Amino acid sequence: MSRKLPYDRTLVVLVFVLLCFGLVMVFSASGIVSQRLHDSFTWVFGRQLAFVAFGFFLMLLAARIDYHWYARPAVVFSALAVTLVLLAAVFAFPAYHGARRWVVILGIRFQPSELAKLAMVIFTSYYLIWAGQRFHAFWRGLVPYLLVLGVNVGMIVLEPDLGTPICILSTAGFLIYLGGLRYRYIMVALLLAVPAFYFLVLNVTYRRNRLLAFLDPEKDPLGVGYHIRQSLIAVGSGGWSGVGYAQGGQKQFFLPEPHNDFIFAVIGEELGLIGTLFTLVLFTLVFLKGVKIALRSDSLFGTYLGLGIVAMITLQALLNMSVVVSLLPTKGIPLPLISVGGTSVLVTLAAIGILLNISRHGRKDPAGPALLGEVSGGADHTVETHE
C-alpha cells in the first residue's frame, strides 16, 4: 500500500552538494577561457550560476507534480513529439563548432538532445508497462519501440553527435533489460552493433583517429592524441591531494574544454585523488539513493521511471570520467551537475525533481523482489493508476 512521504532529504542534500562543488570547480576551470572569450573572468561562471538557480527551481516544481501524470499517453507522446520537432529544428540554425546541436529560444541556446534523454526514459518506462507481454513479441512489441528509439537516436547522430546517443542507448538498454528482454534479442543487438560501429566510427575519419589515439596516445601527441594526453597529464600531476585549488596549469589553454567535458581532469589536477574520489563517491551515493527510491515506488511504472532517471545520470557520469582517464576513447560528454552546460543542468535537475516525487509515493517494503518476480515470471504488466 502506498503512502505519502516527505521528499527524500538525503537526495536533495546530495544534489545540492554536487551543484555547489560543480560551481566551485567551474569558477576555477572557466576563468581564463571566460576572460579570453568574453573579456570577463566570471562571465561563464555567472551564466552557469543562473542556470543552476533556475534548474533548482525546476527541480522543486517537478517534485510537486504527481509522477503518475507522466504515464498518461497524451503526456508521453506529446513529449516525444516536441522532442522530435526540436531535434529537427536544430538543422535550421547555423552550425556551432562544426555541429548543429542547438536551437535558439529567446536568445538562449537550447540543446534538444538533452531533452531527448529524459523523453526516452519516460517513453521506455511507459512502453514497458503498456506493451506487457507484447514487448517480448519481436514484431508487435520490440520493433515499434526500436523504431521510436532509432528515430530519436538517428536524428542526434546526424547533428553530428555520438556521445549523447551512446548515453540514450545505454539507459534504454538498461531499462529494457530490466523489463525482461530476451537474451536472443540482446545477441541480435550486439551483432547489429558491429556494422553500426564500422559506419559511425571506423568509416568516419575524426572518430577513427580518436579511437587510434585512445589505443596509443603517444603516437601523435600534438595531433589526435593531444586531448587525451593533456587530460592524463592533468590527472596524473595532481597526485594524492592536487596542486591546489585554482592553481592548475592545464586549464590555461592546454586542456580542451576544461570547464565542460574535461572538468574532471581539472578536479584531478587541483584536488588530486581525494577530489576525484569525492566526486565518484557523490555519484555513487546518488545512484544508491535513487535505486532505493525507485524500488520503493508504489507502481511498476514508478520503479522503471526512477531507475531510468538514475541510470541516465550515473551512466553519463561514468562515461565522462572514463573518457577523462582514458578508459574510453575521447568523446564530448558533460559531467552531470558539474560541467558547464545550461540545458544539461536544467534537464538533469528536472529529472531529479521527478525522482523526488517518486520518493513521496513509497511502499513500506522495497518493491525490488516483486519487480524481479514479475519480469522473470512474465506476468502481464498494466499501467497502474494512482488514486
N, C-alpha and C positions, 0 to 999 in steps of 0.2 A: 504494500500500500504506500502510495507516495505521500509526502508531507512537505509543507512549506518550511524551508530552512533559511537562515541568513546567508547572504553571499559568502563565498569562501574567502575569508580574510587572508589566509596564507597565500593564495594565488594572487590576490591584489598586492600584497607586500612584495612577493617575488617579482611581479611585473614592474612595480614601482622602482625596485632596486635595479632591475635591468635597464629601465629607461634612464634613471639618474646616472648609472655607470656609463651608459651609452653617450649621454650628453657630455659627461666629463671627458670621455675619450675623443668625441667629435671635436670638442673645443681644442684639444691638443693636436689632433691629426689634421684638422682642416685649416688652421690659422694661416699658414704660409701660402697654401693654394688659394684661400679666400682673398688674401692680400693681393696676390698676383692677378686674379681674375676679376675681382670686384673692388679693388682698392680699399678694402676694409678687412681687418683681421678677424672680425666677428660676424661677417655677413652670413656665411654658411651656417655657423652655429646658431645665429638668431633665427634663421629660417627653419632649421631643424627643431629648435625650441618651440616655435609657433606650431609646427605640425604635431609635435608631441603633446602640447597642451590641447589642441583640437582633437587629437586622437584619443586622449584620455577622456574627454567629454563624450566622444562617440562610444567608448567602451562602457561608460556609465549609462548611456542611453540604451545601448544594446542589451545591457544587463537587465533592464526593466521590461523588455519585450519578451513575452512568453515564447520560449523556443519552439513550442508545438506549432506556432504560426508558420514556421519555415517548412513544415510538412505539407502545407496546402499546395495543390497543383498550380494554382494561379500564381503563387509566390515563386515556386520553383522555376516554372517556365518563363515567368516574367524576368527573373534574374538572369536566366540563360539568354533570353532574347536581348536584353540590354547589354549584356557582356559581348555577345556576338556583334551587335551593332557598333559598339565602341572598338572592338578588335578590328572591324572592317574600316572604321573611321580613321585609324592611325595612318592609313596609306594616302589619306587626303592632306596630310600635314608634311612639311619639309623634313628631310632626314636630319637626325642629330647624332653626331659621332658615327656616321655611316649606317644608322639603323632607323627604322620608323616604328617606334615603340610608344609614342606619346600622342595624346590629344591635348589641345589647349582649351581649357574651360575657364572663362572669366580671367584670362591672363595667367592661369596656373596650369602647369603641365601635369597631366594625369596619365598613369600607366595602366591601361586596361588589363594587361596580362596579370597584374597583381590581383585585380578583382576576379579574374578567371579562376584563380586558385581557390578562393572561398566559394564561388558559384559552383565549381565542380565538386567540392566537398558536400555542399548541401544537396546537389542533384544526386550524387552517388548514394548518400545516406537515404534519400527518398526512394531512389530506384530499387535499392536492395530490399526495402520493405514492400514497395508496391508490386514488384515483379514476383516476389516469393519464390516458389519452386520453378516458375518460368525462367528465372535467371540462369538456371542450370541447363536449360534447353538452348543449344547454340544459336539457332536462327531466330527463335521467338524471344529469347531473353538476353543473351550476351551480345549478339551482333547489334541490336538497336542501341544498347549502351555504348558500345565501342564506336559507333558512328558519331554519337554526340561528343564523346571524348576526343575522337580523331579530328573532328571539325575544329574544336577549340584549340587543341594542340597544334594542328596543322597551320592555322592562321597565325599563331605565335611564332612558329618556325619560320614562316615567310617574312617576318619583320626585318632582319633575321634575329632569332633568339633561341638558343638551345638549352640554356640553363633553366629558365622557367618551365619549359615543357618537361624537363627531367624531374623537377620538383612536383609538378602536377601528376605525372605518370607514377612517380614513387608513392605519392599519397593515395592515388586511386588504386594502385596495385595492392597497397596495404589494406585498404578497406574491402576490396572485393575478395581478397584472400580471407579476411575475417568473415566475409559473407558466405564462405564455403565454396569458392571457385574450385572446380575440379582440377586435379593435378595434370590431366592430359591437356587442358586448356593452357595451363601455365607453361608446359613444354612447347606447345604451339607458339605461344607468345615469345618465348626465348628464341625459337628458330626464326621467327619473323623479325626479331631484333637484329639478326645478322645482316640481312640486306639493308635494313634501315641504318645500321651503323656504317655500312660502306658508303651509302649515298649521302648521308648527312655529315659524316666525319672524314672518312678516308678520301672521298671524292671532292671535298672542299679544301682548298689549299691551306687557308689560315688555320682551320681546325686540325688538319692533318699535321701541320707544323707544331701546333700546341701539343698534340699527342707525342710527337717525336721529342719535343723539348721536355715533356714530363718524363720520358724514358731516359733521356740523357741531357740534363740542363746545362752541362758544361761544354757540350758540343758547339753551341753557338751562344756564348754568354752575353754578347752585345746585340743579339738578334732575337730569335724566337724564344730563347731560353732566358731572356733578360728579366721578365716579370717574376717567374718562379724563383730565379736565383736571388733577386733582391729581396723577395719575401723570406726566403730561407736565411739570408744574411741578417735580416731584421730580427727574426725569431731567435736565431742562434746567438746573436750578440747580446740578447737580454739576460742570458744565464738564469740564475735562480730568482733574483729579485729585480732584475731590469736595470737600465741605465738611469732611471729616474723619470718621474712624470714630466712630460713636456720637454725632455732632454734628448729624445730620439733623433737620429740623424737621417734615417732612411726616408722619412716623410718629406724631406727637403728635395723633392723632385727626383728622387731615386726610385722610390716605391710607387708604382702606379696606383691611382685611386686610393690613397692612404686613409681617407675619411669614409670610403664606401666599401668596395668589395674586399679590400685588404686591411681593414681596420683591425682585424685580429692579429695581423703581423705587427702593427703599432703597439697593441696591447702586450704582445710578446717581447718587443724590444724595450719598452719603457717600464713595464711592470714584471717582466720575466715570467718564469714558470708559475710563480704564485698568481699572477694576473690571469694567465691563460687557464689555469686550473679553476680559479674563481669563476671565470666565465662558463667553463664547462659544467661546473657544479650547479650554477644557477639554472642552466638549461635542463640539466638532469632533474633538478627539483621540480621545474615546471612540468616536465614530462610525467614524473611520478604523480604529482598532484592532479594533473589533467586526466591521467588514466583512472585515478581513483574517483574523480568526479564523474567521468563517463560511465564507469561500471556501476555506479550507484544511481544512475538515471532511472526515472520511473517509466521509461519506454525504450524499446529497442532502437527506435529512430534516434532518441537522445544519446544512446550509447554509441551508435555509429557516428553521429554528428560530433560528439565530444572527442572520440578517438581520431576522427578525421582532422579536426582542428589542431589537436595536439601533434599529430603526425605532420601536418602542414608546416608547423612552426619548427619543431625539433629536427625533422629531416633536413629542412633547409639550413638550419644552423650547423648541423653535422656536415653537410656538403660544403658549406662555406669554409669551415675550419679545416676540413680535409684538403681543400684546394690550397689553402694558405701554407700548410705544412707539407705539401707535395705528396699527399696520399692519393690525390686525384688530379687529372690534367686541369690546367688553368681554365676557369670559366667564370664569367661575371655573375656571381650570385651574392646578394647582400646578406649580411648577418642580421637576422630579425631583431628589432627593437634597439639595435646598437648602431648599425650603419646609417649613414645619411641616405635618405630616400623618403620623400613625403608620402607617396602612395603606399609604399610598403608599411610604413608606420600606421597609417590610417586603417588599412585593411586588417593588419595583424591585431591591432587593438580592438577593432570592431568584432573580430572573430573571438577574441578573449572575452569580450562582453557577452557573447552568446554562450560561451563556456561557463561564465559566472551565473547566467540564468539557469543553465542546466543544473548547476550546483544547488539551486533553490528547490529543485524538484527531485528529491532523493528518496532512496529506499533505506530501510533500517539495515538491510544486509546488502553487500555488493551484488550486482547483477551478473558478474562475470561468469560463474558456473552455469547460470541459466542461459546466457548468451552462447557459450560454447556448446551447451547441450542442444540448443535449437539449430546451431549451424551444422554440427556433426550429425545430428539425427535427421536433418532435412525436414523439420517441421515447417508448416506454412507460415509465412510472415504476413501480417496485415498491419496497415498503418494504425497506430494506436492514437486514439483521441484523448484529449485532456478535458476532464470535467471539473 
